[in-house]
């Protein structure tokens, strides 16, 4: 089963970016996006980087677009990366 969250290790501590949490739970749109990225062959580290860095097609980091309700657009861009 694909993860609902991604975490990063900083100074030996595993943490989840706050943008991945909404109302105390994983951002619902994140899981499907992670599945698309995994299907594209992305590692967890590559998926994390893609989600947090500005994507030229979106004009913002994909996680910011997800938070703005642009789930379908984010997933279309992710699928095109394959």
N, C-alpha and C positions, 0 to 999 in steps of 0.2 A: 504494500500500500504506500502511496506517495505521501510524503509529509504534509502537514497542514501549516508548518512553520519552518523557517530556516533560522539557524543561530550562527553566531560568529564567536570565535575565541579571541579574547583580548586580554593580554597579560595573564593567561592561564584560566580566565573566567569565561564561561560560556554565557553569551547574552543574546537576546532577541531584539532587533531594532524596534523601537517604540512604534514606528509607523506600521509595523506588522500586527499591532494589537488595536482592537477597537472595542470599547465598552468592556474591557477585561477579558476578551476572547480573541482568538486569531481572526484576522480580517477574513470574512467569508470568501471574498473574491480571490484570495491568495492561493488557496488549494488548487483550483482549476488551472490557474496560471502556472503554478509549479509543475503540474502534470504536463502541460503543453511544453514547458521548457525541458523537462526530463525526456519527453518523447523526442525532442529536438537533439538530444544527446548532451545537454548541459549538465555539468557537475553541480553540486550544491554551491560550490564557491563561485562558479561562473554565473549561476542563477542569481546569487546574492549580488554580485557585481552589476549584472544587467538591471536588476530591480532598483538599485540605489543610484545609478549614474544616469545622467541625462541621455535620453535616446533622441536622436535627431528627428525621427519620424513622429515622435510624440511631442517634442519640444520641452519635455519635463522628464524627471525620472519616472519609470513605469509605476513604481509604488505610489507616487503622487497622483498619477492618472487614475490608478485604481481607487484611491481615496476620493477622487472627484467623480466617481461613477462611470468611468470610461472603460469598463471591463472588456467589452467586446472589441474595442479598438486596441487595447493592450494585447489581447490574445491574438488578434489578427497580425499585429506586428511580431509577436513572439513566434507564431507559426511561420512567418516569412523568413525567419532566421535559419530555418532548417536547411 
